[in-house]
Structure formats: C-alpha cells, structure tokens
Amino acid sequence: MRRMIGGHWALAGALFFMGMQSSPVEVDQPAVCFKCHGDIESELSSRYVHQSFADGVCSNCHNPHASKHAALLMDDASDICLSCHGDVAGDLSLETTHLPAASGQCLQCHDPHASEHTAQLRSSTLDLCGGCHAQVQQWPSRAVVHSPVEDGDCQACHEPHGSVDGHLLAQSPPGLCFDCHDQDQSFRQAHRGYDLGEANCAICHDPHAAGLKGLLRANQHAPFEGGDCEGCHEALASTGSFAIDQIQPLCGECHTTAANFATKQHHHILDDDRSCANCHNAHASNTGNLLNEEQSVLCMSCHFNEEGRKSKDAYVTHPGTDCSNCHSPHGADNAKYLSSEGTDLCLRCHEAAHDASHPVGEGTVDPRTGGNVTCRSCHTLHGSGWPKYLSMDPQMELCIQCHRK
C-alpha cells in the first residue's frame, strides 16, 4: 500500500514538473537577481555595459539554479564569451596570440557586466597592460613619449587578442609607422636621404618612450652615433642597400671576446649568423650592452614559456638581480650557462650562509649522487613554494631525501 502511495506521488510530481516545462513561468530576471545581487545593479549606469546585462537577460550567461562553474556560469567563461564573440576565436588561430586570451582568461582583462572603459576593460589600457608588462609603467615618465602611449591607446599599434605579426602588432613596421608618419622631404633629410621604405623603425626608435628627441634610444652603438652607417653596411656606399649577409661574423670583428664564447661547451644561441641580433640592437638601445630589452624581460621572452604557465613572476629568483649575475649570457662550460659551479656561485653573495647550519661543499657527500652537497642539493635556481627557494617542504620531506635513518 505504501509503495502504491509512493508511486502515486512520484507520478503526480512528474506530471507537475512536466506541466511547468510546458508552461514556463515568466520571470523578470534582473528584478529577481537584484534582490540578492543589488551591488551589481549599480553597474548598469556605467559607461560601457554588456548587452545581455543591459537587456536584463542574466540567463544568457548564468544558470539560475546550479552549475559546475563559478558564479553559476552556464559554461567556462571563455566558451560563453566566444559563443557571441566569434571574431576573437579567429584571432586566436593567428601566429601570435595574447596569453590571457589564448588561455581562456577573458575576465582577466574584461569585466563581464560593465566598465567605465571601452570594451569593458577592467581599467585604463596603460594600467591594465602594466599589470603584466612592468615596463609599461616606466614609459610615461620618460622625456619623450609616443603619442599613442601618452593617450593610453595601446590598440593603435597592438592587437589585443591575436596577430600575424610579432609583439601582437597590427601590422609589420614600417607599414605600421607610415600610417601616421609621412615619408616626406623632412623625413628623408633626417635619415640622410636613404630609402627606409622597408626598414624596421624600432631598430633605432623606441616605439613607446625614450629620453632623446625623435624617440631615439639613448644608448647608441658607436658607429651609429657617429653616423658611420657604411662601417657595418658595406654595400650601402655602392648599392644603397642596408643588407648584411652575416651579422655574427661582422660583430665578431670588433667584439672578439663575445665571439670566443662559441668555443665553450654550452654557448648561448650562437649557432646562426643572426645570433647577436636575437638579444642585441646593433643601432641603439634603452639598456646597457645594447640589449633589446631589460634582462628580466629579454630572457623571459624565451625562458619559462611552458604551456599552462600563466605567471612567470614566481620563477624569478632574487627580484631586482640581473640574470647575468649568475648566468654567463654568451656561453660557459657549466650547465645552464652558470658562471661557476658547486657552492662558488652562491657564496659570492651568501658568504656565511651555512657557517652554523648544514655543511656544504668539499667532504660533505650527497648520498643520492655520491658527489658533494652543493647549494642546489636543497635549493632551486628559479622559483619555489617554500622559503629560501628550498626545493621541498623543509619540515621533513626535504631532509628525509638523505637522512632516512
């Protein structure tokens, strides 16, 4: 009898919900949602409002009852965004993609409801870009600032999601530059009359900000500063061509010490004739040693690019210290281009690190390797979840790697 009654109620319940499905109840979505989420209602008065939010159709993005995703989203945030913004999906198939967009982190840059900034950006473009690209924060304080930077209009030159050109440029230079800068008589006079119709303007000019007039980079290569273009561009005098057949041998004629690093057991990208230009600007730079970027930015452009790594900051050891303090940038006989091995490298700065603690160095054997205990037996070179860059939990896990009795 109880089963029959239970079955009766189950059938009645099913019919009830079927009735609901066939005659859905009209709900004033924003009014219902704002009963609890009143803090969001005020965003409707923002300058830029997401269309679904403005239309009061919260269920376009959120499930009102339950979800496997945060904020009761109907799906992953990136999938929801791309369902309407199909043009962005196309950008993500291009050669160069912006990491937040490529990893589906749309909400890292955009507010899903509303913003005072165009495209519902979370903050002004300079502040937003400067949150990841630290060098952006330095540009407004320089003596000469490129007008798009001064106006906070990064998108005048860069695509925010993807591009066919490097650095997410809207197009390759000099075409990008010539959109604003005419190749008139004054332009030709400033460039000694040479045809720069196919040149990369950024080789001599900083596209963002600099300390010299014309956005010229301050640290200039001696031949460039002296106007001796023909000193390196030998074909220029006879053919008017800036072409250089082999850059590395040319640089080695003057920079013999750097060229000698090619004989080291580990030599840093010195295997092709453009190796020098991978890191150095042959004309002018804002940094020492004519580097293309500050060391932390330059080195990180190649290193720690593993898939899924969203933040490189955690892998920077000794913030504020140049990479070349520990690594020899051109070559070394030590692995990872370290300038010395064992404890010598670390003890240059940490002279008394283990005077009253765990012994290291000659005579202290690491049972795992049979060699001497070095700093790297316990500490990592780059990044760690533990204090002092320890490789494991120092409470026990690290110690029992050697001390098992």
C-alpha positions, 0 to 999 in steps of 0.5 A: 500500500505504501509503495502504491502511495509512493508511486502515486506521488512520484507520478503526480510530481512528474506530471507537475514538473512536466506541466511547468516545462510546458508552461514556463513561468515568466520571470523578470530576471534582473528584478529577481537577481537584484534582490540578492545581487543589488551591488551589481545593479549599480553597474548598469549606469556605467559607461560601457555595459554588456548587452545581455546585462543591459537587456536584463537577460542574466540567463544568457550567461548564468544558470539560475539554479546550479552549475559546475562553474563559478558564479553559476556560469552556464559554461567556462567563461571563455566558451560563453564569451566566444559563443557571441564573440566569434571574431576573437576565436579567429584571432586566436588561430593567428601566429601570435596570440595574447596569453590571457586570451589564448588561455581562456582568461577573458575576465582577466582583462574584461569585466563581464557586466560593465566598465567605465572603459571601452570594451569593458576593460577592467581599467585604463589600457596603460594600467591594465597592460602594466599589470603584466608588462612592468615596463609599461609603467616606466614609459610615461615618465620618460622625456619623450613619449609616443603619442599613442602611449601618452593617450593610453591607446595601446590598440593603435599599434597592438592587437589585443587578442591575436596577430600575424605579426610579432609583439601582437602588432597590427601590422609589420613596421614600417607599414605600421609607422607610415600610417601616421608618419609621412615619408616626406622631404623632412623625413628623408633629410633626417635619415640622410636621404636613404630609402627606409621604405622597408626598414624596421623603425624600432631598430633605432626608435623606441616605439613607446618612450625614450629620453632623446628627441625623435624617440631615439634610444639613448644608448647608441652603438658607436658607429651609429652615433657617429653616423658611420652607417657604411662601417657595418653596411658595406654595400650601402656606399655602392648599392644603397642597400642596408643588407648584411649577409652575416651579422655574427661574423661582422660583430665578431670583428670588433667584439672578439671576446663575445665571439670566443664564447662559441668555443665553450661547451654550452654557448648561448644561441650562437649557432646562426649568423643572426645570433647577436641580433636575437638579444642585441640592437646593433643601432641603439638601445634603452639598456646597457650592452645594447640589449633589446630589452631589460634582462628580466624581460629579454630572457623571459621572452624565451625562458619559462614559456611552458604551456599552462604557465600563466605567471612567470613572476614566481620563477624569478629568483632574487627580484631586482638581480640581473640574470647575468649575475649568475648566468654567463649570457654568451656561453660557459662550460657549466650547465645552464650557462652558470658562471661557476659551479658547486657552492662558488656561485652562491657564496659570492653573495651568501658568504656565511650562509651555512657557517652554523647550519648544514655543511656544504661543499668539499667532504660533505657527500650527497648520498643520492649522487655520491658527489658533494652537497652543493647549494642546489642539493636543497635549493632551486635556481628559479622559483619555489613554494617554500622559503629560501627557494628550498626545493621541498617542504623543509619540515621533513620531506626535504631532509628525509631525501638523505637522512632516512635513518 
